[in-house]
């Protein structure tokens, strides 16, 4: 049955305009003039955006479901306006580094997800022989750490490992996503810090993860990309000092894309309280000046997209009572609040919802190569929509988070913008705090195959 939604502010392929969107069987049939149909739902002055796409999410299931799971993680995602996410190959047990582990991941996800999803595989030390099989099995690409990942099941790689993996990944036509920090500068920074360094102060943690760790890692990846022409995606860029390298790579035409995260664009090191380990992540949140340079790089198109790096854990692992930045788990949970966090800051800088959609929907879908169905409102695309009130003020409380553990540095923040509804393939899965009780999320696989 044909249905429609309309608004005076629909973010379409041609820009934001009044429009009526006609869809059937989960696909958009046409984008027509506003008021062209008397049926359907009219959202008036609320904005209708394409569903957001998050290409950097740690669901942690199977194996660490007590950290997060597909049921809770995708509820939080739906509440945040996301209609598709791509799950990282860690911190689940087993890590998604072979076909058997991918099968376990699929079994864990089946029947639990409110929204559509896909999987990255892992490229770790010693598994180059598994990469082709994972590609054939449908992963969208591969993730590697150039530094200790924080979990024993996912081994970091060195240049030798990358030289084994990158030709295989390039042959498959898939991207290699890289946590770009090298251990050398981090070890040197720890050596410089005295044994009595106050690990309850954020400045100590920031000093322990210097910009050079990111810059040197990106230098390595640019060099290897130049050699192998493997598609490289730099995840969670935090240091603006790496931007000149990345600009030059773009001038050379190297196939490198870059993401940053909401926490690097919203928070600044100068305002993080001592002992506030809910802010700990790697790379770390850097200075306010650094933050503004990241915003400028987004504006210029040097940074392609924004992904959450949603990385939750049980509250005990954050060591909030101790405030120990050295020992606390590093990861920030933000799926349900990323859109208002970004919109609050984007609007303050004179940017538009069209910009936000490009960074949080269109470009992520393109990077993951799911853009034939996701990331835009246009004919033939999935009927994935977010109804968004850009003027609603919201003070973030635990009830707004929806992920398994309500621990987040965004608690108490005053943000602008509220997700009112989220539609996945035409089905309303979130409606002003209420969720569809029947999870119908589907997996997207690399050949364009969608599996119920």
Residue pairs with C-beta under 8 A, 6 or more apart in sequence:
1 24
2 22
2 23
2 24
2 29
3 22
3 23
3 24
3 39
3 40
3 426
4 20
4 21
4 22
4 23
4 37
4 39
4 40
4 41
5 20
5 21
5 40
5 41
5 42
5 43
5 48
5 385
5 387
5 423
6 18
6 19
6 20
6 21
6 34
6 35
6 37
6 40
6 41
6 42
6 43
6 48
7 18
7 19
7 34
7 42
7 43
7 44
7 45
7 46
7 47
7 48
7 387
8 18
8 34
8 44
8 45
9 16
9 17
9 18
9 45
9 46
9 47
9 48
9 353
10 16
10 17
10 18
10 19
10 21
10 31
10 34
10 47
10 48
10 377
11 47
11 48
11 49
11 50
11 353
11 354
11 357
11 377
12 19
12 31
12 376
12 377
12 378
13 31
13 376
13 377
13 378
15 354
16 47
16 352
16 353
16 354
17 34
18 33
18 34
18 35
19 31
19 32
19 33
19 34
19 48
19 377
20 31
20 32
20 33
20 34
20 35
20 36
20 37
20 40
21 28
21 30
21 31
21 32
21 48
21 377
21 383
21 385
22 28
22 29
22 30
22 31
22 32
22 37
23 29
23 383
23 426
24 426
25 426
26 382
26 383
26 425
26 426
26 427
27 380
27 381
27 382
27 383
27 425
27 426
28 377
28 378
28 379
28 380
28 381
28 382
28 383
29 379
30 379
31 377
31 378
31 379
43 387
43 420
46 387
46 388
46 389
46 420
47 353
47 387
47 388
47 389
47 390
48 377
48 385
48 386
48 387
48 388
49 81
49 353
49 356
49 357
49 361
49 377
49 385
49 386
49 388
50 357
50 361
50 362
50 374
50 375
50 376
50 377
50 381
50 384
50 385
50 386
51 81
51 82
51 83
51 84
51 115
51 361
51 374
51 382
51 384
51 385
51 386
51 422
51 423
51 424
52 80
52 81
52 82
52 83
52 338
52 339
52 360
52 361
52 364
52 386
53 82
53 83
53 84
53 85
53 86
53 360
53 361
53 364
53 365
53 368
53 370
53 374
53 375
54 77
54 82
54 84
54 85
54 86
54 307
54 308
54 310
54 335
54 338
54 360
54 364
55 85
55 86
55 259
55 305
55 307
55 364
55 367
55 368
56 86
56 88
56 177
56 235
56 236
56 259
56 261
56 307
56 308
56 309
56 310
57 73
57 77
57 85
57 86
57 87
57 88
57 307
57 308
57 309
57 310
57 335
58 68
58 87
58 88
58 90
58 91
58 309
58 310
58 311
58 312
58 331
59 68
59 69
59 70
59 73
59 85
59 87
59 88
59 92
59 109
60 67
60 68
60 69
60 91
60 92
60 312
61 68
61 69
61 70
61 73
61 92
61 105
61 108
61 109
62 92
62 93
62 94
62 104
62 105
62 107
62 108
63 91
63 92
63 93
63 94
64 91
64 92
64 93
65 108
66 314
66 404
67 91
67 312
67 313
67 314
67 404
67 405
68 310
68 312
68 333
68 403
68 404
68 405
69 108
69 112
69 404
70 108
70 109
70 112
70 113
70 117
71 112
71 113
71 439
72 402
72 403
72 404
73 85
73 310
73 335
73 403
73 404
74 85
74 112
74 113
74 114
74 115
74 117
74 439
74 441
75 114
75 402
75 403
75 435
76 310
76 333
76 335
76 336
76 401
76 402
76 403
77 85
77 114
77 115
77 335
77 336
78 114
78 115
78 422
78 424
78 429
78 430
78 435
79 335
79 336
79 400
79 402
79 419
79 422
79 430
79 433
79 435
80 335
80 336
80 337
80 338
80 339
80 419
81 339
81 386
81 388
81 419
81 422
82 115
82 335
82 422
83 115
83 116
83 374
83 382
83 384
83 385
83 386
83 422
83 423
83 424
84 115
84 116
84 117
84 118
84 365
84 370
84 374
84 384
84 444
85 115
85 116
85 117
85 118
86 117
86 118
86 119
86 120
86 140
86 368
87 105
87 109
87 117
87 118
87 119
87 120
88 120
88 143
89 95
89 96
89 97
89 101
89 119
89 120
89 121
89 122
89 142
89 143
89 154
90 96
90 122
90 143
90 149
90 151
90 153
90 154
91 150
91 151
91 153
91 154
91 311
92 101
92 105
92 108
93 153
94 100
94 101
94 104
94 153
95 101
95 122
95 124
95 151
95 153
95 154
96 102
96 105
96 119
96 120
96 121
96 122
96 134
96 139
97 121
97 122
97 123
97 124
97 127
97 130
97 134
97 154
98 127
98 130
98 133
98 134
99 130
99 133
99 134
99 137
102 119
102 121
102 134
102 137
102 138
102 139
105 119
106 119
106 443
109 117
109 441
109 443
111 439
112 439
112 441
113 439
113 441
114 424
114 429
114 430
114 435
114 436
114 439
114 440
114 441
115 422
115 424
115 429
115 441
116 374
116 382
116 384
116 424
116 425
116 441
116 442
116 443
116 444
116 450
117 441
117 442
117 443
117 444
118 139
118 140
118 368
118 370
118 443
118 444
118 445
119 138
119 139
119 140
119 443
120 139
120 140
120 141
120 142
120 143
120 177
121 130
121 131
121 134
121 135
121 139
121 141
121 142
121 143
122 142
122 143
122 144
122 154
123 131
123 142
123 143
123 144
123 157
123 161
123 165
123 169
123 176
124 144
124 145
124 154
124 155
124 156
124 157
124 161
125 155
125 156
125 157
125 158
125 161
126 155
126 161
128 161
128 164
128 165
128 168
131 142
131 165
131 168
131 169
131 172
132 168
132 171
132 172
134 142
135 169
135 172
135 174
135 446
138 443
138 445
138 446
138 447
138 449
139 174
139 446
140 174
140 175
140 368
140 369
140 370
140 444
140 446
141 169
141 174
141 175
141 176
141 177
141 231
141 233
141 368
142 165
142 169
142 174
142 175
142 176
142 177
143 176
143 177
143 178
143 179
143 235
144 156
144 157
144 161
144 162
144 165
144 176
144 177
144 178
144 179
145 154
145 156
145 157
145 178
145 179
146 156
146 157
146 158
146 178
146 179
146 180
146 181
146 182
146 183
146 217
146 220
147 156
147 179
147 181
147 182
147 183
147 186
147 213
147 217
147 282
148 156
148 183
149 155
149 156
149 179
150 282
150 329
150 330
156 183
157 165
159 220
159 224
162 224
163 224
165 176
166 176
166 224
166 228
166 230
167 228
167 230
169 175
169 176
169 230
169 231
170 228
170 229
170 230
170 231
173 231
174 231
174 446
175 231
175 232
175 233
175 257
175 367
175 368
176 230
176 231
176 232
176 233
177 233
177 235
178 217
178 221
178 232
178 233
178 234
178 235
179 235
179 236
180 214
180 217
180 218
180 221
180 234
180 235
180 237
180 242
181 209
181 213
181 214
181 217
181 282
181 283
182 213
182 216
182 217
182 220
183 213
184 213
184 216
185 210
185 212
185 213
185 216
186 208
186 209
186 210
186 213
189 207
189 208
189 209
189 210
189 213
190 208
192 207
193 204
193 207
193 208
197 204
198 204
199 205
199 324
199 325
199 326
199 327
200 274
200 275
200 322
200 323
200 324
200 325
201 274
201 325
202 269
202 272
202 273
202 274
202 276
202 279
202 325
203 269
204 325
204 326
205 280
205 284
205 325
205 326
206 269
206 284
206 285
206 286
208 326
209 282
209 283
209 284
211 239
211 241
211 242
211 286
213 283
214 237
214 238
214 239
214 241
214 242
214 283
215 239
215 241
215 242
215 245
218 234
218 242
218 245
218 246
219 245
221 232
221 234
221 256
222 232
222 245
222 246
222 248
222 249
222 254
222 256
224 230
224 232
225 232
225 249
225 254
225 255
225 256
226 252
226 254
229 254
229 255
230 255
231 255
231 256
231 257
232 254
232 255
232 256
232 257
233 256
233 257
233 258
233 259
233 367
234 246
234 256
234 257
234 258
234 259
235 259
235 307
235 309
236 259
236 260
236 261
236 264
236 281
236 283
236 307
236 309
237 246
237 258
237 259
237 260
237 264
237 283
237 294
237 303
238 260
238 261
238 264
238 283
238 284
238 285
238 286
238 290
238 294
239 283
239 286
239 290
240 286
240 290
240 293
240 294
240 297
243 293
243 297
243 302
246 256
246 258
246 302
247 302
249 256
250 256
250 302
257 304
257 305
257 363
257 367
258 302
258 303
258 304
258 305
259 303
259 304
259 305
259 306
259 307
259 364
259 367
260 294
260 297
260 298
260 303
260 306
261 281
261 306
261 307
261 308
261 309
261 332
262 306
262 308
262 334
262 338
262 341
262 342
263 279
263 281
263 285
263 309
263 332
263 334
263 409
264 285
264 286
264 291
264 294
265 291
265 294
265 295
265 298
265 306
265 341
265 342
265 345
266 341
266 342
266 344
266 345
266 410
266 413
267 279
267 285
267 291
267 409
268 285
268 286
268 287
268 288
268 290
268 291
269 284
269 285
269 286
269 287
269 288
270 287
270 288
271 288
272 279
272 285
274 323
275 320
275 322
275 323
276 323
276 409
277 318
277 319
277 320
277 322
277 323
277 324
277 325
277 328
278 318
278 320
278 332
278 407
278 408
278 409
278 411
279 285
279 332
279 409
280 318
280 325
280 328
280 329
280 330
280 331
281 309
281 311
281 330
281 331
281 332
282 330
294 303
295 345
295 349
297 303
298 306
298 355
298 359
299 349
299 351
299 355
304 359
304 363
304 367
305 359
305 360
305 363
305 364
305 367
306 338
306 342
306 359
306 360
306 364
307 364
308 334
308 335
308 338
309 331
309 332
310 332
310 333
310 334
310 335
310 403
311 330
311 331
311 332
311 333
312 331
312 333
312 403
312 404
312 405
312 407
313 329
313 331
313 405
313 407
314 405
315 405
315 407
317 328
317 329
318 328
318 329
318 407
319 327
319 328
319 329
320 328
320 407
322 328
332 408
332 409
333 401
333 403
333 405
333 407
333 408
334 341
334 408
334 410
335 402
335 403
336 400
336 401
336 402
336 403
337 396
337 400
337 401
337 408
337 410
337 413
337 415
338 360
339 356
339 360
339 386
339 388
339 417
339 419
340 394
340 415
340 416
340 417
340 418
340 419
341 410
341 413
341 415
342 356
342 359
342 360
343 353
343 356
343 390
343 415
343 416
343 417
344 415
344 416
344 417
346 352
346 355
346 356
347 390
347 416
353 388
353 390
361 374
361 375
361 376
362 371
362 375
362 376
363 375
364 375
365 371
365 374
365 375
365 376
366 375
369 446
370 444
372 448
373 381
373 382
373 444
373 450
374 381
374 382
374 384
374 444
375 381
377 385
382 424
382 425
383 423
383 425
383 426
384 423
384 424
384 425
385 421
385 422
385 423
386 419
386 421
386 422
386 423
387 419
387 420
387 421
387 422
387 423
388 417
388 418
388 419
388 420
389 417
389 418
389 420
390 416
390 417
391 416
391 417
392 416
392 417
392 418
393 414
393 415
393 416
394 400
394 414
394 415
394 416
394 417
394 418
395 412
395 413
395 414
395 415
396 408
396 410
396 411
396 412
396 413
396 415
397 411
398 406
398 411
401 408
401 411
419 430
420 431
420 432
421 428
421 430
421 431
421 432
422 428
422 429
422 430
423 429
424 440
424 441
425 442
427 436
427 440
428 436
429 435
429 436
429 440
430 436
442 450
442 451
442 452
443 450
443 451
444 450
445 451
